[in-house]
Amino acid sequence: MHKSSAAGDAPLFRGSPMPRYAQLADVFRQRIARNVWPPGTKLPTLEALMGEFDVARVTVRQAMELLAREGLVSPERGRGTFVTAQPQRDRRLVLETSLQALADVYRDDTPNLTLIDEASASPRLTARDGVPAPRYRFMRRVHSRQGEAYCVISIYLAERVFRMAAKRFRRETVVPVLLELPRVHVARAWQTLEIGTADVTVARLLGINVNAPVAEVRRICQAPDGTVIYLGEVTYRGDYIHLEMDLKP
């Protein structure tokens, strides 16, 4: 008989408000996506999975039921449970490594934008980021494609830049507009990426589970005098991000 850990709490899944079966389903889903369990694979028995993850039988069953509803696995009476499909990857967003390429992505495939908040607010900048502009326009919104939200973004635009194309900045993605303004010159731009987990607010806005993996991107554009004219703080769903980098030999 399988014995769970003390107090019935699996150490692997402690410290998260996300239901344990949903966390376990995420692990299984990733194994399927990465071809650890390719289509046609017979999955380990309930007892084997209970032992590997130190969870109760009902937790494994609930995780499998969730994947079955998604069409990823199928139980067959007397034979076991088999992988029937992989999670769809056609919704991936390539995280480009040049400003122009990033602009082209949004210019060619404009997402739906939902404005959550707009105000005057100052971003938190470090000395490395550059010189603060006198004033910033702050916008926070959700980007969606085909009815599915894939990122939450906090935007800080230098007020003088925002006023050059206020209507466009409100209804379009910022980077393509920024690069098209004749009186604006981006002398330097860069972004950093960190892997994190969704908090309650992000989970609600993106329709994902609390503590689900996300990519946190911080994107900065500087004017020739070192002034930060744009700061974007973006939280992407983890299953939307695909990062490719050329490696120099």
N, C-alpha and C positions, 0 to 999 in steps of 0.2 A: 504494500500500500504506500502511495506517495505521501510524504510528510512535508507540509509547508513550513516556512520559517516561523520564528516566534511571533506570537500575536497575530498569525495569519497574514503577515505583511511580507511581500516579496522584496528583498533588498534591491533588486535591479530596478524596481519601479517605485521606490519610495520618493517622497518629497514632491509629488506632482498632484494637482487637483484633477488631472485628466484621468478618466476611468481606466483601470488597469487593463481591461480587455481591449480598449482602444489603443493603448500604448503597445500592447502585444501585437495587435493587428498591423500597426505601423512597422514593426520589426519584420513581420511576415511579408508585408507588402514590399518592403525594400529588398528582401531576399528574392522575391519574384522579379522585381524590376532589374536587379543586378545579375539575373540568370544563375543565382545560386540554386534556385528552384525554377528551372525553365518549364515552359508549357509541356504537359505530358508527364511531369514528375509526380510520383506518388509521395505524398507528404509523410513525415514521421508520424508514428502513432500518437494518440493523445497522451499516453503514459510517457513516451519519450520527450514530448514537448513540455509536459508538466515537470519532468525531472530537469530538463535543460534550463528552464526559466523559473523554477521554484514557485509555481503558481497552482491554483486549484483547477480541477477538471472543468468546472463551470466557466472559468476565465478563458481557457483554451477554446471551449465550445463557442463562447460568445464572440471571440476573435474570428474564428473560422466562419461563423454565421455572417459576420460583417463582410468578410471577403467574398463569401458566396453571393451576397446581395449585390456586390459590385461586379460580379461575373468573373472573378479571378480564380476561384476554385470551385470544385463540384464534388460533393460527397457521393459515393456509389456504394449502395448497400452490399455488404459482404466483401468489398474490395478495398475500401479506404477512401481517402480524399485526394483528388488530383488537381494539379494546376491546369487551368483551361485557357488563361489569357494573361497578358502583362498589362500593367497600368499604362494608360495612354501617355505618350510623350510628345504628341504633336502640339501641345500647348506651351512648350518650353520657350523661354525668352532668353536669347543669347545676350549675355552681359558683355557688351563691346569694350574694347580697350583703347579706343580713340574717340575723341569728341565728335568728329565728323561721322564716324560709323554709328555712334550712338544716336546722333540726330537723324541719320538715314533710316534707322530702325523705326523710329516714331513717325517720321515723315511718310514712310511707305505703308505703315500699318497703325493708323491713329486709334488709340483706345478710347473707350468712353470714360469721361471724367466726372466725378461727383465731388463738388466742392463742399467741404465740411465746415471750414472756418476761414475767415479772412480778417486781417487786422494789421495794425502797425506793431511790430515786435522786433527786438534785437536778437540775433543769433549768438550762441556761445562760440566765440572764436579764440583760437590760440595765436601766439606770435607767429607760429609757422604758417598758419592759414593765410595771413596777410593783414592789410589795414582795413578796419571797419569803415563802411560807408556811413555818411551822416544819418541816414534813415533807411529802413527796410520795410518792404511790404511782405507780410507773412500770409501764406496760403497753405492749408492742409486739405488734402483730397485723396480719394481712392481712384485707382485706375482699374478698369475692367475690360475684359475681352470676351466676346460671345457670352455675355451675361455672368461671367465669373470674375470676381475681384482677385487681382493678383499682386497688388502692392498698395501700401499706404505711404504717402510722401508729404513731408513738411518742406515747404519752399520758402526761402528768404531771398528776395530780389531787391537790389538797391532801388530805392524809390524813384530816382531819376530814370533808371532803365525801365522800371515797370510802367511809368507814365508814357513812355514812347509807344507802347502797344498794349495798353491795359486790357482792351477787349480780347485781343488774341491770347495774351497770357492767361486770362481767365478760362478760355474755352479750348486751348491747345496745350500740348506738352511744351515745356519751357525751352529746352535746349535747341530745337530747330528754330524757334522764333528768335532766340537770343543770337544765333549765328547769322540770321538774315537781316538784322538791324544794321543799316549802313553806318550809324554813328556809334556803334558799339564794337570794340575790338577785344576779343579774348586772347590775352597774351600767354596765359598759362592755365591749364586745367588738369585736375587729377581726381582720382577717387580711391577710397579704401573700402575693403569688404571684410566683414567679420560674420561668423556663424553664431546665431543666437537662437532663442526660443520665443515664441509668441506670448505676450502678456494678455490679460483679459481683454483690453481694448482692441488690440490688433487682431486677436482671435475672432472677436465679434465682427469687426469690419471686413475681414478677409474670409470669414466662414470656415475657419479651421479650428482645431482643438487648441486649448491652452497648453503651452509648452511644446507645441509642434515646431519643427525646425524652420527657421527663417534666415534669410540673408540680409544683413544690415549694411547698406551702402551709404557712404558719406561722400558727396560730390561737390567740388569747389571750382569756381571759375574766377580768375583774377583779371583785372584790367592792367594795362601796361605800367601804371604807377603802383601796382601792388594791391589796389583796393579789391576787396572781395565783392564782386557784383552779383554772385549767385552762390547760394549754398542749398544743396538738396540732401535731405536725410530720408532715405528710402528703406522701407521694410518690405522685402519680397517674400512671397510664399516660397518655401524651400523647393517645392516640386516644380517651380517655374523657371528656376535659374540654371543656365548652362554656360559655364565659363571656359573659353578656349584661349590659350596663349601660345604664341609661337616661341619656340625655344631656339636660341641662336647656338649653332654648333661651335 
